[in-house]
Amino acid sequence: MSARSLAVARGVAYQCARKLVRVPPKLLPSLLLPLFMFAAFGGALGAVGGTKGFGYYSYTAFVFVFVMYMASVFAAVFTTFDVAADFESGFGNRMMLAAPRRLAIVGGYVAIAFYRGVFNIAVVFAVALASGMSVHGSALDVLALLVLALLLNTITTLYGTGVALRFQSTAAGVLVLIPTFMLFFLSPIFIPRHQLSGWLRDAADVNPLTPVLEAGRGFLADDPVKVVLAFVAIAGLLALFTVWVIGGMRKAERGPSSSARGPRARRQRAASARAAR
């Protein structure tokens, strides 16, 4: 990447960071739901940890891995909402004019989502430790767990940015949020996979998030499992959504279609009409 492209990526990340500094409450939505999940299910379902066949050292720790992943992923989801807002307002197109390699813009958004993910993970980890959660894994195990969480953050950013570049409207945010929820809730987030049944067990078996969850729980328990499968799934998703976001940038370079509807398209048509008069 050239020095100019790096400068564009830093500029995008800087602009996103400025927005967060000016409006700190924007950090809260991506944190509140994971923390609510941890408080609600870690306590309300705590008795599940004592059931026959559960097989994990702590139900709090079992739920925590899901909560940490969610906090990291939601940092990316809410960053991609900002991507959609930037392109809806026209700011994204101005950035494209300044970037010799337009994917540098994506790099800036990936960077700010990563930093937000680190912040969210730090908060939920601190809350979990303060609540008395024990960690059996070594420092290397915990590092591997963090790597998995942050890779999920990057994957989600690539997916959501690809959606934002294609639709260039904040209304497309639902196409990022709903699939993210579905992927989580079709995986073994509250009980081990072997205790699931029916169609939910079948869905969890093919869900690429399942081995990532199981590997993360293995790292936290100092009993690594499904490690290779988890990183293979991560690598596959990274490759898939890298192609996806490249396609989205090409779509953004062509501009919105003449039949596009939405606030940005209406503003552009109004501006054209005024110029014609």
Contacts in CASP RR format, 6 or more apart in sequence:
PFRMAT RR
TARGET T0000
AUTHOR 0000-0000-0000
METHOD contacts of the structure
MODEL  1
MSARSLAVARGVAYQCARKLVRVPPKLLPSLLLPLFMFAAFGGALGAVGG
TKGFGYYSYTAFVFVFVMYMASVFAAVFTTFDVAADFESGFGNRMMLAAP
RRLAIVGGYVAIAFYRGVFNIAVVFAVALASGMSVHGSALDVLALLVLAL
LLNTITTLYGTGVALRFQSTAAGVLVLIPTFMLFFLSPIFIPRHQLSGWL
RDAADVNPLTPVLEAGRGFLADDPVKVVLAFVAIAGLLALFTVWVIGGMR
KAERGPSSSARGPRARRQRAASARAAR
1 9 0 8 1.000
1 101 0 8 1.000
1 104 0 8 1.000
2 100 0 8 1.000
2 101 0 8 1.000
4 99 0 8 1.000
4 100 0 8 1.000
5 99 0 8 1.000
5 100 0 8 1.000
5 101 0 8 1.000
5 104 0 8 1.000
6 104 0 8 1.000
8 95 0 8 1.000
8 98 0 8 1.000
8 99 0 8 1.000
8 100 0 8 1.000
8 101 0 8 1.000
8 104 0 8 1.000
8 105 0 8 1.000
8 108 0 8 1.000
9 104 0 8 1.000
9 105 0 8 1.000
9 107 0 8 1.000
9 108 0 8 1.000
9 111 0 8 1.000
10 108 0 8 1.000
10 111 0 8 1.000
11 108 0 8 1.000
12 95 0 8 1.000
12 104 0 8 1.000
12 105 0 8 1.000
12 107 0 8 1.000
12 108 0 8 1.000
12 109 0 8 1.000
12 111 0 8 1.000
12 112 0 8 1.000
13 107 0 8 1.000
13 108 0 8 1.000
13 109 0 8 1.000
13 111 0 8 1.000
13 112 0 8 1.000
13 115 0 8 1.000
16 79 0 8 1.000
16 82 0 8 1.000
16 108 0 8 1.000
16 109 0 8 1.000
16 112 0 8 1.000
17 112 0 8 1.000
17 115 0 8 1.000
19 26 0 8 1.000
19 82 0 8 1.000
20 26 0 8 1.000
20 27 0 8 1.000
20 116 0 8 1.000
26 78 0 8 1.000
27 116 0 8 1.000
27 119 0 8 1.000
29 74 0 8 1.000
29 78 0 8 1.000
30 71 0 8 1.000
30 74 0 8 1.000
30 75 0 8 1.000
30 77 0 8 1.000
30 78 0 8 1.000
30 116 0 8 1.000
30 120 0 8 1.000
31 71 0 8 1.000
31 74 0 8 1.000
31 120 0 8 1.000
31 123 0 8 1.000
31 124 0 8 1.000
33 70 0 8 1.000
33 74 0 8 1.000
34 67 0 8 1.000
34 68 0 8 1.000
34 70 0 8 1.000
34 71 0 8 1.000
34 74 0 8 1.000
34 120 0 8 1.000
34 124 0 8 1.000
35 67 0 8 1.000
35 71 0 8 1.000
35 123 0 8 1.000
35 124 0 8 1.000
35 127 0 8 1.000
37 63 0 8 1.000
37 66 0 8 1.000
37 67 0 8 1.000
37 70 0 8 1.000
38 63 0 8 1.000
38 64 0 8 1.000
38 67 0 8 1.000
38 124 0 8 1.000
38 127 0 8 1.000
38 128 0 8 1.000
38 131 0 8 1.000
41 63 0 8 1.000
41 190 0 8 1.000
42 59 0 8 1.000
42 60 0 8 1.000
42 63 0 8 1.000
43 60 0 8 1.000
45 59 0 8 1.000
45 63 0 8 1.000
45 190 0 8 1.000
46 59 0 8 1.000
46 60 0 8 1.000
47 59 0 8 1.000
48 54 0 8 1.000
48 59 0 8 1.000
48 190 0 8 1.000
48 191 0 8 1.000
49 55 0 8 1.000
49 56 0 8 1.000
49 58 0 8 1.000
49 59 0 8 1.000
49 62 0 8 1.000
50 59 0 8 1.000
53 192 0 8 1.000
53 194 0 8 1.000
53 195 0 8 1.000
54 191 0 8 1.000
54 192 0 8 1.000
54 195 0 8 1.000
55 192 0 8 1.000
56 62 0 8 1.000
56 192 0 8 1.000
56 217 0 8 1.000
56 221 0 8 1.000
57 134 0 8 1.000
57 136 0 8 1.000
57 221 0 8 1.000
58 133 0 8 1.000
58 134 0 8 1.000
60 128 0 8 1.000
60 131 0 8 1.000
60 132 0 8 1.000
60 133 0 8 1.000
61 133 0 8 1.000
61 134 0 8 1.000
61 135 0 8 1.000
61 136 0 8 1.000
61 217 0 8 1.000
61 220 0 8 1.000
61 221 0 8 1.000
62 192 0 8 1.000
62 217 0 8 1.000
63 189 0 8 1.000
63 190 0 8 1.000
64 124 0 8 1.000
64 128 0 8 1.000
64 133 0 8 1.000
64 220 0 8 1.000
65 145 0 8 1.000
65 213 0 8 1.000
65 216 0 8 1.000
65 217 0 8 1.000
65 220 0 8 1.000
66 184 0 8 1.000
66 189 0 8 1.000
66 190 0 8 1.000
66 213 0 8 1.000
67 124 0 8 1.000
67 128 0 8 1.000
68 121 0 8 1.000
68 124 0 8 1.000
68 125 0 8 1.000
68 128 0 8 1.000
68 145 0 8 1.000
68 149 0 8 1.000
69 148 0 8 1.000
69 149 0 8 1.000
69 152 0 8 1.000
69 184 0 8 1.000
69 209 0 8 1.000
69 212 0 8 1.000
69 213 0 8 1.000
70 184 0 8 1.000
71 117 0 8 1.000
71 120 0 8 1.000
71 121 0 8 1.000
71 123 0 8 1.000
71 124 0 8 1.000
71 149 0 8 1.000
72 117 0 8 1.000
72 120 0 8 1.000
72 121 0 8 1.000
72 149 0 8 1.000
72 150 0 8 1.000
72 152 0 8 1.000
72 153 0 8 1.000
73 152 0 8 1.000
73 153 0 8 1.000
73 156 0 8 1.000
73 180 0 8 1.000
73 184 0 8 1.000
74 120 0 8 1.000
74 180 0 8 1.000
75 113 0 8 1.000
75 116 0 8 1.000
75 117 0 8 1.000
75 119 0 8 1.000
75 120 0 8 1.000
75 153 0 8 1.000
76 113 0 8 1.000
76 116 0 8 1.000
76 117 0 8 1.000
76 152 0 8 1.000
76 153 0 8 1.000
76 154 0 8 1.000
76 155 0 8 1.000
76 156 0 8 1.000
76 157 0 8 1.000
76 160 0 8 1.000
77 156 0 8 1.000
77 160 0 8 1.000
77 176 0 8 1.000
77 177 0 8 1.000
77 180 0 8 1.000
78 116 0 8 1.000
79 109 0 8 1.000
79 112 0 8 1.000
79 113 0 8 1.000
79 116 0 8 1.000
79 157 0 8 1.000
80 109 0 8 1.000
80 113 0 8 1.000
80 156 0 8 1.000
80 157 0 8 1.000
80 159 0 8 1.000
80 160 0 8 1.000
80 161 0 8 1.000
80 162 0 8 1.000
80 163 0 8 1.000
80 164 0 8 1.000
80 173 0 8 1.000
80 176 0 8 1.000
81 164 0 8 1.000
81 170 0 8 1.000
81 173 0 8 1.000
81 176 0 8 1.000
82 109 0 8 1.000
83 109 0 8 1.000
83 160 0 8 1.000
83 161 0 8 1.000
83 164 0 8 1.000
83 165 0 8 1.000
84 163 0 8 1.000
84 164 0 8 1.000
84 167 0 8 1.000
84 168 0 8 1.000
84 169 0 8 1.000
84 170 0 8 1.000
84 172 0 8 1.000
84 173 0 8 1.000
85 170 0 8 1.000
86 92 0 8 1.000
86 95 0 8 1.000
87 93 0 8 1.000
87 164 0 8 1.000
87 165 0 8 1.000
87 168 0 8 1.000
87 252 0 8 1.000
87 264 0 8 1.000
88 168 0 8 1.000
88 169 0 8 1.000
88 170 0 8 1.000
88 263 0 8 1.000
88 264 0 8 1.000
89 264 0 8 1.000
90 264 0 8 1.000
92 105 0 8 1.000
93 252 0 8 1.000
93 255 0 8 1.000
95 105 0 8 1.000
96 102 0 8 1.000
96 105 0 8 1.000
96 252 0 8 1.000
96 253 0 8 1.000
99 105 0 8 1.000
102 249 0 8 1.000
102 252 0 8 1.000
102 253 0 8 1.000
103 245 0 8 1.000
103 246 0 8 1.000
103 249 0 8 1.000
105 249 0 8 1.000
106 158 0 8 1.000
106 161 0 8 1.000
106 245 0 8 1.000
106 249 0 8 1.000
109 157 0 8 1.000
109 161 0 8 1.000
110 154 0 8 1.000
110 157 0 8 1.000
110 158 0 8 1.000
110 161 0 8 1.000
113 153 0 8 1.000
113 154 0 8 1.000
113 156 0 8 1.000
113 157 0 8 1.000
114 150 0 8 1.000
114 153 0 8 1.000
114 154 0 8 1.000
114 157 0 8 1.000
117 149 0 8 1.000
117 150 0 8 1.000
117 153 0 8 1.000
118 150 0 8 1.000
121 146 0 8 1.000
121 149 0 8 1.000
121 150 0 8 1.000
129 135 0 8 1.000
135 142 0 8 1.000
135 220 0 8 1.000
136 220 0 8 1.000
136 221 0 8 1.000
136 222 0 8 1.000
136 223 0 8 1.000
137 219 0 8 1.000
137 220 0 8 1.000
137 221 0 8 1.000
137 222 0 8 1.000
138 222 0 8 1.000
141 218 0 8 1.000
141 219 0 8 1.000
141 220 0 8 1.000
141 222 0 8 1.000
141 224 0 8 1.000
142 219 0 8 1.000
142 220 0 8 1.000
144 216 0 8 1.000
144 219 0 8 1.000
144 224 0 8 1.000
144 227 0 8 1.000
145 216 0 8 1.000
145 219 0 8 1.000
145 220 0 8 1.000
148 212 0 8 1.000
148 215 0 8 1.000
148 216 0 8 1.000
148 219 0 8 1.000
148 230 0 8 1.000
148 231 0 8 1.000
148 234 0 8 1.000
151 234 0 8 1.000
151 238 0 8 1.000
152 209 0 8 1.000
152 212 0 8 1.000
152 234 0 8 1.000
154 238 0 8 1.000
155 234 0 8 1.000
155 237 0 8 1.000
155 238 0 8 1.000
155 241 0 8 1.000
156 176 0 8 1.000
156 180 0 8 1.000
158 238 0 8 1.000
158 241 0 8 1.000
158 242 0 8 1.000
158 244 0 8 1.000
158 245 0 8 1.000
159 176 0 8 1.000
159 179 0 8 1.000
159 241 0 8 1.000
159 244 0 8 1.000
159 245 0 8 1.000
160 176 0 8 1.000
160 245 0 8 1.000
161 245 0 8 1.000
162 241 0 8 1.000
162 244 0 8 1.000
162 245 0 8 1.000
162 247 0 8 1.000
162 248 0 8 1.000
162 249 0 8 1.000
163 172 0 8 1.000
163 173 0 8 1.000
163 175 0 8 1.000
163 176 0 8 1.000
164 172 0 8 1.000
164 173 0 8 1.000
164 176 0 8 1.000
165 245 0 8 1.000
165 247 0 8 1.000
165 248 0 8 1.000
165 249 0 8 1.000
165 251 0 8 1.000
165 252 0 8 1.000
166 172 0 8 1.000
166 248 0 8 1.000
166 251 0 8 1.000
166 252 0 8 1.000
167 175 0 8 1.000
168 252 0 8 1.000
168 256 0 8 1.000
168 264 0 8 1.000
169 262 0 8 1.000
169 263 0 8 1.000
169 264 0 8 1.000
171 262 0 8 1.000
183 207 0 8 1.000
183 208 0 8 1.000
183 209 0 8 1.000
184 209 0 8 1.000
186 200 0 8 1.000
186 203 0 8 1.000
186 204 0 8 1.000
186 207 0 8 1.000
187 204 0 8 1.000
187 207 0 8 1.000
187 209 0 8 1.000
187 210 0 8 1.000
187 213 0 8 1.000
188 195 0 8 1.000
188 196 0 8 1.000
188 204 0 8 1.000
188 210 0 8 1.000
188 213 0 8 1.000
188 214 0 8 1.000
189 213 0 8 1.000
193 201 0 8 1.000
193 204 0 8 1.000
193 205 0 8 1.000
193 210 0 8 1.000
193 214 0 8 1.000
196 204 0 8 1.000
204 210 0 8 1.000
208 233 0 8 1.000
208 236 0 8 1.000
208 237 0 8 1.000
209 233 0 8 1.000
211 226 0 8 1.000
211 229 0 8 1.000
211 230 0 8 1.000
211 233 0 8 1.000
212 230 0 8 1.000
212 233 0 8 1.000
212 234 0 8 1.000
214 225 0 8 1.000
214 226 0 8 1.000
214 230 0 8 1.000
215 224 0 8 1.000
215 225 0 8 1.000
215 226 0 8 1.000
215 227 0 8 1.000
215 229 0 8 1.000
215 230 0 8 1.000
215 231 0 8 1.000
216 230 0 8 1.000
217 225 0 8 1.000
218 224 0 8 1.000
218 225 0 8 1.000
256 264 0 8 1.000
256 265 0 8 1.000
256 268 0 8 1.000
END
